[in-house]
Amino acid sequence: QVRLVESGGGLVQPGGSLRLSCVASGSIFSIDSMSWYRTGPENARELVAQITSNGNTMYADFVKGRFTISRGNADNTVYLQMNSLEPEDTTVYYCHSYLRRTSDGVATVYWGQGTMVTVSS
């Protein structure tokens, strides 16, 4: 069984910073990419940032220059450093991974349970 577990959400003042973490565990053969999504308008999940197995990154326009995605020393960990947070960043953030299970090698999408980020004074 594969699980993604996020941590690091919370309350922060405008202009402040938070660091989200996500750890993938279980019978994982390889990880193609890890990403952060968040709940956007009309409750649709929108991509915030992605990092691939070879280290390539991409960001949504609304976070460029403010957020940074990175991987830990273990390839199953991803971080999202969020700086210059704005009230508009308030929402639930989800970890997402496209990975291959040891059992069958099939590329499968997994989601974490989400972590709430609140930006308010």
BAFI-822703 format. One line per field, with one value per residue (C-alpha): residue in one letter; y, z, x. Coordinates in steps of 0.2 Angstrom, whole numbers, plus 2048, in hexadecimal, padded with zeros to 3 digits. Example, Ala and Ser with C-alpha at 12.3 -4.5 7.8 and 13.67 -1.06 7.14 Angstrom:
BEGIN
residuo <- c(A  S);
y <- c(7EA  7FB);
z <- c(827  824);
x <- c(83E  844);
***
This chain:
BEGIN
residuo <- c(Q  V  R  L  V  E  S  G  G  G  L  V  Q  P  G  G  S  L  R  L  S  C  V  A  S  G  S  I  F  S  I  D  S  M  S  W  Y  R  T  G  P  E  N  A  R  E  L  V  A  Q  I  T  S  N  G  N  T  M  Y  A  D  F  V  K  G  R  F  T  I  S  R  G  N  A  D  N  T  V  Y  L  Q  M  N  S  L  E  P  E  D  T  T  V  Y  Y  C  H  S  Y  L  R  R  T  S  D  G  V  A  T  V  Y  W  G  Q  G  T  M  V  T  V  S  S);
y <- c(800  811  821  833  83D  850  85B  86D  876  883  895  8A3  8B6  8BE  8BF  8B0  89F  88D  87D  86E  85C  84C  83B  82C  81B  80A  7FE  80A  805  816  828  831  842  84A  859  865  869  874  877  885  88E  883  876  870  86B  875  871  87C  874  864  85C  84D  83F  848  857  862  86E  878  884  88C  89E  8A4  89D  8A0  8A9  8A5  892  886  873  867  855  84E  843  835  836  832  843  853  865  875  884  892  8A4  8B5  8AC  8B5  8B3  8AD  89E  898  887  874  86E  85C  852  848  83B  831  821  80F  802  7F4  7E7  7EA  7F9  802  815  81B  82B  82D  83C  841  845  858  865  876  886  896  8A7  8B4  8C2);
z <- c(800  7FB  806  804  815  815  824  827  824  830  833  82E  82C  81B  815  81F  81A  81C  817  812  812  80A  80C  801  809  805  7F7  7EA  7DC  7D5  7D5  7C5  7CD  7DC  7DD  7E7  7E3  7EC  7EC  7E1  7DB  7DA  7E4  7D6  7DA  7D1  7CF  7D9  7D6  7CF  7D0  7C5  7C8  7BF  7C9  7BC  7C4  7BF  7C8  7C6  7C1  7D1  7DC  7D1  7DB  7EC  7ED  7EB  7E9  7ED  7F1  800  801  7FF  7EF  7F8  800  7F9  800  7FC  803  803  805  804  808  804  80A  7F9  7FC  80A  805  807  7FF  7F8  7F5  7E4  7DD  7CD  7D2  7CE  7DB  7DE  7DC  7CA  7C4  7BE  7BE  7CA  7D2  7E4  7EF  801  80D  80C  818  81B  819  820  81C  828  833);
x <- c(800  806  803  807  807  808  80D  812  801  7FB  7F7  803  802  802  814  819  820  81C  824  819  820  81A  821  81C  81D  819  81D  824  82F  832  82B  829  823  81D  812  808  7F6  7EA  7D8  7D4  7C4  7B4  7BD  7C8  7DA  7E7  7F9  805  816  81D  82E  833  83F  84D  84A  841  834  825  81A  80A  80B  802  811  820  82D  825  824  832  830  83E  842  84A  859  84D  844  833  833  82D  82D  824  82C  81F  824  81C  80B  7FB  7E9  7E5  7F1  7E5  7DE  7E2  7F2  7F4  803  802  80D  80E  818  81A  816  822  814  810  81A  80A  80B  7FE  7F8  7F8  7F1  7F5  7E7  7EA  7F1  7E8  7F2  7EA  7F1  7E9  7EE);
***
